[in-house]
Amino acid sequence: MLSNSKSLFDRAQKVIPSGVNSPVRYYDPFPFFAVSGKGSTMRTADNETYIDYCMGYGALLLGHSYSTVTESVKSRIDGGSLFCVPTEEEIQLAELISKAVQCAEMIRLVNTGMEATMNAIRLARAFTKKKKVVKFDGCYHGAYDYVLPKPGFYDGISDGIIHEASSQTLVLPYNDSESLEQVIKDDDDVGCVIVEPVAANMGLVLPEKQYLNEIRRITRQNDIVLIFDEVVTGFRLALGGAGEFFGIKPDLATFAKAMGNGFPIAAIAGKREIMQQLSPSGKVYQASTYAGNPACVSASIATIEVLGEAKNEIYPKVARTCDNIVSGIKDALKNFKLDYTINNIGSMFQLFFTDEKVKNAVSANKSDPIMFRKLFDELLKRGVFIPPSRSETCFISYSHSEDDADKTVESYYESLREVKQSL
Ligand SMILES: Cc1ncc(COP(=O)(O)O)c(C=O)c1O
């Protein structure tokens, strides 16, 4: 059935490690290859069409190939693809972000989420003159040494990480502000707390009531820089991201994904006095050849303008579609008497095959991996593509229609029946 993808994968493996350019793209025995995407769907090298719930791991909030965005990029690149001197559009984009995001007094553009969080952490360390960083188990901030420490959800994820770097990062359980308070009491060298305000990299895990408020209170009382990693939630949960959604103002926030609707652009944003520490005026070095790339800047301006102009239509629509899909999946799960938890918020959801409440990495890990894999395969057979890993999140875009939702619920129903029968 996937014969073209199979031969492309055989070819890829000879020149690309494991045949993929990012590990989560690989699954057994080989992934399908994409040729195009439009709206809510992706077309494959085997001429199959899938309704996509991976949506560029959350980047494509408006949908694949959203014309306002692609037209803006097409018209921009005729005038050049890189200048490495400033452009007026970079100011325009920074102004748009500053207007949308409450904490964003100043903005520096970078290219990826990883670059944004890495530099935000460096800034926080420099500003507080303290070495240690607190992150939460199951939260993902990119693939670099400071944020991939053991122990935890990413335990054993990588060789080559030096202990001297990762030992400066303390890993605490998500949704447990008391452990944060205790660690800060015991260790006066903590300068930075970084958190995904909604955790979307251990499945989807929501902050419990008051959790984010408590983190804000504790960090403020101890002069610790609080970074909201809004790489997933930024512009997705609300125009002003999780900061707006939960009414909390971090000191710094990082954005990527939905701010460019599929184009590689990211931002570090936050308090003026901290942001001004960036070089060349400040002493925190950060640099990039491609930062402020004109094509990506124009994609981001177009995306944020669409989101700003139609926010009263877009955010309720994606949340409604998500609610409909989730309630259809719940009906099917009850029908087949399967143990489950579904977490959802706004345009994001994930199903866990456990009846335990999923509120941190330990409970997320209880989701049965074999059942999840069976679900993934069965959905794919029925034209629905979800992220292949149980530790990711399903994303709805503005382009997903009611028909897509109905077809998805039907596919989940049939797939969950197969999961049940396989037990
Ligand atoms: C919350 C979060 N932060 C940071 C990153 C890293 O972003 P990038 O893959 O653009 O480097 C990701 C990527 O999935 C993410 O989900």
Ligand as a Chemical Component Dictionary entry (heavy atoms), coordinates in Angstrom:
data_LIG
# 
_chem_comp.id                   LIG 
_chem_comp.type                 NON-POLYMER 
_chem_comp.pdbx_formal_charge   0 
_chem_comp.three_letter_code    LIG 
# 
loop_
_chem_comp_atom.comp_id 
_chem_comp_atom.atom_id 
_chem_comp_atom.alt_atom_id 
_chem_comp_atom.type_symbol 
_chem_comp_atom.charge 
_chem_comp_atom.model_Cartn_x 
_chem_comp_atom.model_Cartn_y 
_chem_comp_atom.model_Cartn_z 
_chem_comp_atom.pdbx_ordinal 
LIG C1 C1 C 0 7.422  23.601 24.336 1  
LIG C2 C2 C 0 8.533  23.481 23.347 2  
LIG N1 N1 N 0 9.640  24.226 23.513 3  
LIG C3 C3 C 0 10.665 24.179 22.650 4  
LIG C4 C4 C 0 10.633 23.347 21.558 5  
LIG C5 C5 C 0 11.788 23.317 20.597 6  
LIG O1 O1 O 0 11.375 23.944 19.433 7  
LIG P1 P1 P 0 12.131 23.657 18.030 8  
LIG O2 O2 O 0 11.774 22.254 17.646 9  
LIG O3 O3 O 0 11.562 24.703 17.116 10 
LIG O4 O4 O 0 13.570 23.851 18.271 11 
LIG C6 C6 C 0 9.501  22.566 21.334 12 
LIG C7 C7 C 0 9.433  21.658 20.177 13 
LIG O5 O5 O 0 8.583  20.841 20.025 14 
LIG C8 C8 C 0 8.422  22.625 22.247 15 
LIG O6 O6 O 0 7.322  21.896 22.091 16 
# 
loop_
_chem_comp_bond.comp_id 
_chem_comp_bond.atom_id_1 
_chem_comp_bond.atom_id_2 
_chem_comp_bond.value_order 
_chem_comp_bond.pdbx_ordinal 
LIG C1 C2 SING 1  
LIG C2 N1 SING 2  
LIG C2 C8 DOUB 3  
LIG N1 C3 DOUB 4  
LIG C3 C4 SING 5  
LIG C4 C5 SING 6  
LIG C4 C6 DOUB 7  
LIG C5 O1 SING 8  
LIG O1 P1 SING 9  
LIG P1 O2 DOUB 10 
LIG P1 O3 SING 11 
LIG P1 O4 SING 12 
LIG C6 C7 SING 13 
LIG C6 C8 SING 14 
LIG C7 O5 DOUB 15 
LIG C8 O6 SING 16 
# 
